[in-house]
Amino acid sequence: MAESKGALIAKSVQKHAGRAKEKLLQNLGKVDRTLDDIFEEHLQNFNRQHQTATRLQKEFNNYIRCIRAVQTASKSLMEAITEVYESGWSGHDLLYVQAQNMEMLWQDFSHKLGDQVLIPLNTYTNQFPEVRKKIEKRGRKLVDYDGQRHSFQNLQANAAKRRDDVKVTKGREQLEEAKRTYEILNSELHDELPALYDSRVLFFVNNLQTLFSAEQLFHSESSKVYAELEAITDKLAMDSQRGSYKKPSIKALPATNGNAASPTNTVQTPSPALNGDSPPSTPASPSPAPSSPGGDVSPAPADQLPAPRTPEPAPPARRDPSSPPVTPAAPPDDKKVEELYDIPVGSPGAVPKLNNNEEARQQDDTHNDTTDKKETDKLNQTPKTEEVYDIPVGATLAGLPAGTLYRVRATYRYTREDCDELSFEVGDIIRVVEYDDPDEQEEGWLMGIKESTNEKGMFPANFTRPI
């Protein structure tokens, strides 16, 4: 067994040495080689076909890996969107359904690319290595054939001198065997290579049609899903503009009586609101009349008793926003104020009673200085049309553009209800300017320009605060 194995190794080494010697002689031009131009053309076509198929397989493998990565990313994105999209918003259930449809489309698309495109492409490219081995074997057998042919020619030349017919006969048999082996492989490749080269057209037609059809179907169906998702978000935007998802405003609670409002039963005089940042306080109930020295309570005259409390002032005439609070209307005339808050003369310890936008008036005709102060306070707090453009306390006046009185920041969102009004969001900056026509001035409204869009229009002052 060892001898036979060694004999095989020796025979293999002898073959390799003989082929190497033959190739060297052929390259040096000392011996000729068998040429086959038709086979060489088939070989060039095969090499080109093999290169293109290998590149296509490499690029498509990379493409399908990217498709699967995008599939995973799309699934994670849709899961995040369905979690972010609140259950109370319109189309929540439909959004979840469309997200599931999108995941199914990705799965179907990925499976089609793998089963109907990638697997046939791998089968197509796997045949090239087998054909390549056959071509290399044919090359070796061609070298063996040329070597036997040259050896036989040498034997014939020497046999004519030595008359050695045995060697010539053996050499002829070896030559015939090498020629037969070579011609069998050569004939098979002459049939296989053209057939393989011609098969490329039908393969690429089927493979590319499957690829493009899968792409077209996926993108067509996914576009419908995204159209539905866009419609859902459009509906959400419309509902949001109508205020369907606006947080309910907290309205001011009615004030309690004087005993619950303050332990000392004393009413504090509020400062007038500059731009309606806070609703006016409800007037406190009047203090009881003091006792007489004898311990009996003397009732106040009928004309000096406080009149019933007037209802809360109406909002500006233009509209009645549901929230936030609006600027109160103009106060009643001086006569009604005096009747409402008239205080008995000589009542010790009487506390002035306050209205929303008016100061309390004391009824003590015996002290002239008190009367003068009361009249002065009345003049200072009586609203006038010119006070629409009074600069609020704390407003910054430095560095303002020309024509700007001061600037305000929106504290509430407001949507205009008329073409000459201004819409804004919370936090928007508005430059307050003068009215083009002074007759258009309205109580509780200002004229302004929104800095972000340069839109100009009227807006309720109590929706903003000065900055």
Secondary structure as UniProt FT lines:
FT   HELIX           2..28
FT   HELIX           37..84
FT   TURN            87..88
FT   TURN            90..91
FT   HELIX           92..112
FT   HELIX           113..118
FT   HELIX           119..162
FT   HELIX           165..241
FT   TURN            242..245
FT   HELIX           258..261
FT   TURN            263..264
FT   TURN            293..294
FT   HELIX           302..304
FT   TURN            317..318
FT   HELIX           334..340
FT   TURN            345..346
FT   TURN            348..349
FT   TURN            365..366
FT   HELIX           368..381
FT   HELIX           385..389
FT   TURN            393..394
FT   TURN            398..399
FT   TURN            402..403
FT   STRAND          406..410
FT   TURN            419..420
FT   TURN            426..427
FT   STRAND          429..433
FT   HELIX           438..440
FT   TURN            443..444
FT   STRAND          445..450
FT   TURN            451..453
FT   STRAND          456..460
FT   HELIX           461..463
FT   STRAND          464..466
//
